[in-house]
Amino acid sequence: MKSIFQRETRMASKAKTIGSTDPTQPGTAVEESERLLQSTHEQEIRNRAYEIYLERGAESGYEVEDWLQAEREVTTQSSN
């Protein structure tokens, strides 16, 4: 008869296999690509928001407005 520890260990290893993020599993390459695109898009927005901030003379208090303007600009550029 197997001990409880052996059964729990075996079940844990099965759970790891089922929920694995192994790049050889189908779908993970697409998910990784989507994450990379999202990350790149957010970085472009962040960079543009910082440029807007500097263009305004580095005046604080307009972070949300800067971000929203940058988001509009980057999204418009991406769709063209």
KETI-877049 format. One line per field, with one value per residue: residue in one letter; y, x, z of N, C-alpha, C in turn. Coordinates in Angstrom, 2 decimals, decimal comma. Layout:
<atoms>
type	(A ...) $
nc2	(Y ...) $
nc1	(X ...) $
nc3	(Z ...) $
cac2	(Y ...) $
cac1	(X ...) $
cac3	(Z ...) $
cc2	(Y ...) $
cc1	(X ...) $
cc3	(Z ...) $
</atoms>
This chain:
<atoms>
type	(M K S I F Q R E T R M A S K A K T I G S T D P T Q P G T A V E E S E R L L Q S T H E Q E I R N R A Y E I Y L E R G A E S G Y E V E D W L Q A E R E V T T Q S S N) $
nc2	(-1,18 2,23 5,07 8,03 10,26 9,48 9,28 11,94 13,25 12,15 13,05 15,80 16,06 15,34 17,45 19,55 18,82 18,99 21,73 22,89 25,19 24,56 25,23 23,49 22,57 22,70 25,87 27,48 29,00 30,86 32,21 33,29 34,97 36,79 37,95 39,19 41,05 42,65 43,60 45,07 46,98 48,34 49,36 51,14 53,01 53,90 55,08 57,12 58,61 59,57 61,20 63,16 64,24 65,38 67,23 68,98 70,30 68,86 68,91 67,84 65,98 65,48 62,89 60,90 62,11 62,39 59,69 58,74 60,30 59,44 56,76 56,96 58,05 56,08 53,85 54,74 55,01 52,33 51,15 52,15) $
nc1	(0,85 0,55 2,02 0,52 2,07 3,48 1,38 0,42 2,68 2,89 0,47 0,91 3,00 1,67 -0,16 1,60 2,47 0,11 -0,57 1,60 3,99 5,49 7,26 6,97 4,43 1,25 -0,11 1,21 3,23 1,81 0,48 2,69 3,67 1,54 1,68 4,17 3,69 1,74 3,25 5,20 3,59 2,58 5,00 5,67 3,62 4,23 6,76 6,02 4,28 6,07 7,62 5,70 5,31 7,86 7,86 5,95 7,33 8,16 6,31 4,62 1,62 -0,08 -0,20 -2,12 -3,52 -1,39 -0,76 -3,17 -3,29 -0,95 -1,61 -3,76 -2,38 -0,41 -2,01 -3,47 -1,39 -0,64 -2,84 -2,83) $
nc3	(0,00 -0,82 0,66 2,08 1,56 -0,77 -2,62 -2,63 -3,60 -6,16 -7,24 -7,15 -8,97 -11,31 -11,49 -11,97 -14,50 -16,00 -15,72 -16,86 -18,26 -20,37 -23,29 -25,42 -25,43 -27,07 -28,02 -26,14 -27,34 -28,82 -26,78 -25,44 -27,43 -27,65 -25,09 -25,29 -27,36 -26,09 -23,94 -25,33 -26,56 -24,29 -23,33 -25,37 -25,05 -22,47 -22,94 -24,74 -23,12 -21,27 -22,91 -23,55 -21,03 -20,63 -22,74 -21,82 -19,96 -17,78 -15,73 -12,92 -11,99 -14,05 -14,90 -15,57 -17,70 -19,49 -19,94 -21,09 -23,43 -24,70 -25,04 -26,85 -29,06 -29,66 -30,12 -32,33 -34,18 -34,39 -35,60 -38,11) $
cac2	(0,00 3,45 6,03 9,28 11,13 9,05 9,65 13,39 13,62 11,76 13,96 17,11 16,04 15,35 18,81 20,36 18,48 19,52 23,18 23,27 26,23 24,04 25,81 22,47 22,29 23,53 27,07 28,34 29,93 31,92 32,98 34,05 36,02 37,79 38,66 40,03 42,17 43,50 44,24 46,04 48,05 49,11 50,09 52,26 54,00 54,45 55,97 58,32 59,41 60,26 62,28 64,20 64,85 66,25 68,32 69,90 70,94 67,96 69,33 66,68 66,16 65,20 61,56 60,20 62,75 62,02 58,28 58,59 60,88 58,52 55,57 57,30 58,23 54,80 52,99 55,25 54,63 50,88 50,75 52,67) $
cac1	(0,00 1,33 1,80 -0,15 3,10 3,76 0,23 0,40 3,80 2,52 -0,59 1,52 3,75 0,68 -0,69 2,62 2,47 -1,12 -0,51 2,95 4,16 6,52 7,05 6,67 3,00 0,50 -0,76 2,04 3,96 0,85 0,29 3,92 3,69 0,56 2,23 5,25 3,07 1,12 4,33 5,80 2,60 2,59 6,26 5,55 2,76 5,01 7,77 5,37 3,77 7,23 7,95 4,69 5,66 9,02 7,44 5,17 8,23 8,32 5,38 3,88 0,20 -0,85 0,19 -3,23 -3,74 -0,26 -0,91 -4,29 -2,89 0,02 -2,35 -4,47 -1,42 0,22 -3,06 -3,76 -0,26 -0,66 -3,94 -2,60) $
cac3	(0,00 -0,92 1,73 1,70 0,99 -2,14 -3,45 -2,78 -4,45 -7,51 -7,67 -7,36 -10,23 -12,39 -11,58 -12,62 -15,92 -16,59 -15,75 -17,28 -19,27 -21,26 -24,62 -26,42 -25,41 -28,02 -27,51 -25,31 -28,20 -29,15 -25,56 -25,21 -28,45 -27,24 -23,93 -25,78 -28,06 -25,08 -23,21 -26,24 -26,70 -23,04 -23,26 -26,31 -24,39 -21,36 -23,51 -25,28 -21,99 -20,70 -23,86 -23,36 -19,75 -20,84 -23,62 -21,00 -19,01 -16,63 -14,67 -12,42 -11,73 -15,26 -15,29 -16,22 -18,99 -20,36 -20,30 -22,02 -24,71 -25,28 -25,44 -28,09 -30,15 -29,98 -30,68 -33,66 -35,03 -34,57 -36,46 -39,48) $
cc2	(1,24 4,38 7,26 10,22 10,77 9,44 11,15 13,86 13,32 12,70 15,35 17,14 16,01 16,76 19,72 20,10 19,07 21,03 23,72 24,38 25,84 24,55 24,78 22,11 23,20 24,74 27,98 29,34 31,12 32,82 33,85 35,21 37,15 38,60 39,62 41,25 43,15 44,28 45,34 47,24 48,94 49,92 51,29 53,38 54,68 55,45 57,26 59,20 60,18 61,42 63,46 64,97 65,81 67,46 69,39 70,58 70,14 68,38 68,13 67,03 65,84 63,79 60,83 60,78 62,39 60,59 58,11 59,16 59,95 57,26 55,81 57,37 56,88 53,87 53,44 54,88 53,13 50,44 51,25 51,82) $
cc1	(0,89 1,01 1,09 0,85 3,39 2,61 0,18 1,52 3,47 1,44 -0,02 2,29 2,81 0,12 0,32 2,63 1,25 -1,06 0,81 2,94 5,30 6,26 6,76 5,19 2,28 -0,12 0,15 2,83 3,07 0,64 1,50 4,03 2,73 1,05 3,33 4,70 2,44 2,17 4,98 4,87 2,59 3,87 6,26 4,71 3,53 6,05 7,15 4,83 4,91 7,66 6,98 4,98 6,83 8,67 6,66 6,04 8,40 7,48 4,56 2,41 -0,68 -0,56 -0,90 -3,49 -2,64 -0,40 -2,03 -3,97 -1,91 -0,66 -3,10 -3,50 -0,83 -0,80 -3,41 -2,64 -0,28 -1,72 -3,76 -1,66) $
cc3	(0,00 0,22 1,19 1,03 -0,46 -3,08 -3,68 -3,70 -5,91 -8,06 -7,95 -8,67 -11,43 -12,57 -12,26 -14,12 -16,61 -16,72 -16,23 -18,31 -20,20 -22,67 -25,70 -26,44 -26,40 -27,34 -26,73 -26,13 -28,56 -27,93 -25,26 -26,20 -28,11 -26,06 -24,36 -26,51 -27,09 -24,31 -24,05 -26,40 -25,46 -22,90 -24,20 -25,70 -23,27 -21,87 -24,04 -24,16 -21,34 -21,61 -23,69 -22,08 -19,91 -21,71 -22,85 -19,95 -17,73 -15,44 -14,21 -12,20 -12,93 -15,79 -16,06 -17,60 -19,98 -20,85 -21,33 -23,39 -25,43 -25,80 -26,74 -29,26 -30,60 -30,64 -32,10 -34,62 -35,35 -35,56 -37,89 -40,26) $
</atoms>
